[in-house]
């Protein structure tokens, strides 16, 4: 895989071949992370899914194709991936523009990554975040976008009065769009939701620009460490998210006895259906004993809030909300409530 | 120059604040998304109930109440039965093979719940304060009034409560019912039998002259003998809330039943077909003089479920 040609970030403070070399190294490390992390995660997930059992892992490896694995990973990890990229580009741009003012300062890692990345890739990352982030967190994209592209209110109009009017109109429209949700959130005692919807647009107005010199170094080290730590922390649930869909299979064990098996279907052939049971262990069920099978949601998919933004649930991403428009009805099957 | 420096300083302080606040909000959002949900889920509640882990659910029903709860040719049918099937399915017991129907008479409903021989009672069970001290109720799923049913030969003679007080007429009702108490309050001498069906048989045999009970129960017997009886609308003045009986020791199960009844109510309110409406039209609907709608459920708990993200419209 070849790294794309860098388009921005003239590094005036480190001229010559040293800068080019450093740039190439940073580019390599960036792409290594982007490509290697999904691959490693996909394999790690199989091990976790198998409950740490070697033979079960091998069974999964034998039956889950690499394309399925990668597609499954992207489905569940796209949100995390977008979050990581947006955080790097937004922080990188803020740190980069701040360091520019201080000659001789070593450029922070994120600033170098942000400069090396072509604009189309940054835009794609924001687009990925826009479609995969929960609607509740989407307002945070506004300050992140303003920071990544260093957009100031001055870009809106030359005249200060006109700028104020435009900003007031934009904020007014924003509040009008969200007013019912904000009211509901307030009544339900959700101050964080109110803050997440109201504060970010205001922050977006002030976030572009250089930081004071004294802040740059501590901010760079703390945020870089924090973002990496956050990604590792957020990656843990992604590793433990199942690769295979959850089902409840009704098995007829005797003429008048049926049993519901909750688990993931690994493979089905003429002889048996191989089920990875939710509470552990693999079970081979003769195919002719399988009476019914339903797809079930996992506990992790339960909503945490009871709020909507204009018909869209705040915990849906725009992609999911759109999907619900296309296939609106979803009723949980009684078998999914199988107990014990 | 000084002004420019001041503006630049203000701007850099504003940027610092904006960056710090954005990071703080992002961190708070991240932490919040990993915390335990504030609102319990249906599955959480289900784990708290005494039925968790049971392969089948035992539901106490009437077997002798036409249109409401009836055993005919080995199959249970009626409005109460349909409501019971809906609740059982929502609790994870879909299909009659997962339901153990337990026949209970009117007076056995409370002892059956107290003794643990049934998990729920769905048998035209009026929610009263007295009973609420002994069992829990989820509902109401129906609001009814008390009426009297008389044989056609007496339909011109018995028209008022005053007529029922006449010692010439023998008024019959089922034991342990709210009707019995209501008739007593109106000083009506009453013959108490085990089931309303016994009263109807008694009237047909000439032993009694009138039967008083809940309008739905009477509608059921009217549907069975449409040519023999007339339902007389009497101003008893009380309406009854019919609910699902749950053991008083299991508040989680009560909450779940109330949640599912409310789910049906919300579906009906938004103009959709609801399980309640389907049950009503298949059973009671054609036989009631006044069409009914599902009443709002009382004390509905706040729970989340998997289909919450779907807009109920």
Contacts between the chains, C-beta under 8 A, distances in Angstrom:
chain1	res1	chain2	res2	distance
A	87	B	26	7.7
A	94	B	15	7.5
A	94	B	19	5.9
A	136	B	29	7.5
A	137	B	29	5.6
A	140	B	22	6.9
A	140	B	25	6.4
A	140	B	26	5.8
A	140	B	29	6.9
A	143	B	18	6.5
A	143	B	22	4.6
A	144	B	22	7.3
A	147	B	19	7.3
A	147	B	22	7.6
A	192	B	28	5.9
A	192	B	29	7.2
A	192	B	32	5.6
A	195	B	25	6.5
A	195	B	28	7.8
A	196	B	25	6.4
A	196	B	29	6.1
A	199	B	21	6.7
A	199	B	25	6.2
A	200	B	22	7.0
A	200	B	25	6.7
A	203	B	18	4.5
A	203	B	21	5.6
A	203	B	22	5.3
A	203	B	25	7.9
A	204	B	18	7.9
A	205	B	18	7.9
A	206	B	11	7.9
A	206	B	14	4.2
A	206	B	15	6.1
A	206	B	17	7.1
A	206	B	18	4.1
A	207	B	15	6.2
A	207	B	18	4.0
A	207	B	19	6.1
A	207	B	22	6.5
A	208	B	15	7.1
A	209	B	11	5.3
A	209	B	12	6.5
A	209	B	14	7.6
A	209	B	15	4.3
A	210	B	12	6.0
A	210	B	15	6.9
A	211	B	12	6.1
A	211	B	15	5.7
A	211	B	16	5.4
A	211	B	19	6.8
A	212	B	9	7.9
A	212	B	12	4.8
A	212	B	13	7.2
A	212	B	16	6.3
A	215	B	16	5.5
A	219	B	19	7.2
A	223	B	23	6.6
A	226	B	23	7.7
A	226	B	27	7.7
A	230	B	27	7.8
A	230	B	30	6.3
A	234	B	30	7.1
A	258	B	97	7.7
A	297	B	306	4.5
A	299	B	41	7.6
A	299	B	43	6.7
A	301	B	306	6.4
A	302	B	37	6.7
A	302	B	41	5.0
A	302	B	43	7.7
A	302	B	304	5.7
A	302	B	305	7.6
A	302	B	306	6.4
A	303	B	304	5.3
A	303	B	308	4.8
A	303	B	309	5.7
A	304	B	33	7.6
A	304	B	37	4.4
A	304	B	38	7.0
A	304	B	39	7.3
A	304	B	304	7.3
A	306	B	39	7.0
A	306	B	302	7.7
A	306	B	304	7.0
A	306	B	308	6.8
A	308	B	311	7.6
A	311	B	311	5.6
A	313	B	308	7.3
A	313	B	309	4.2
A	315	B	309	6.9
A	316	B	309	5.7
A	320	B	309	7.8
A	324	B	309	6.8
A	324	B	310	6.4
A	324	B	311	7.6
A	328	B	310	6.3
A	328	B	311	7.1
A	329	B	310	6.9
A	330	B	306	7.6
A	330	B	307	5.4
A	330	B	309	8.0
A	330	B	310	5.2
A	331	B	307	6.1
A	332	B	305	6.9
A	332	B	306	4.7
A	332	B	307	5.8
A	333	B	94	7.7
A	334	B	89	4.6
A	334	B	90	6.9
A	334	B	91	7.8
A	334	B	92	5.4
A	334	B	93	6.9
A	334	B	94	3.5
A	335	B	92	7.3
A	335	B	94	6.7
A	336	B	92	7.8
A	336	B	306	7.8
A	337	B	42	7.7
A	337	B	43	6.9
A	337	B	46	6.4
A	337	B	90	7.9
A	337	B	91	6.7
A	337	B	92	3.2
A	338	B	92	6.1
A	339	B	46	6.6
A	339	B	47	7.8
A	339	B	51	7.8
A	339	B	52	5.0
A	339	B	53	5.2
A	339	B	54	7.3
A	339	B	92	6.1
A	340	B	52	6.9
A	340	B	53	3.7
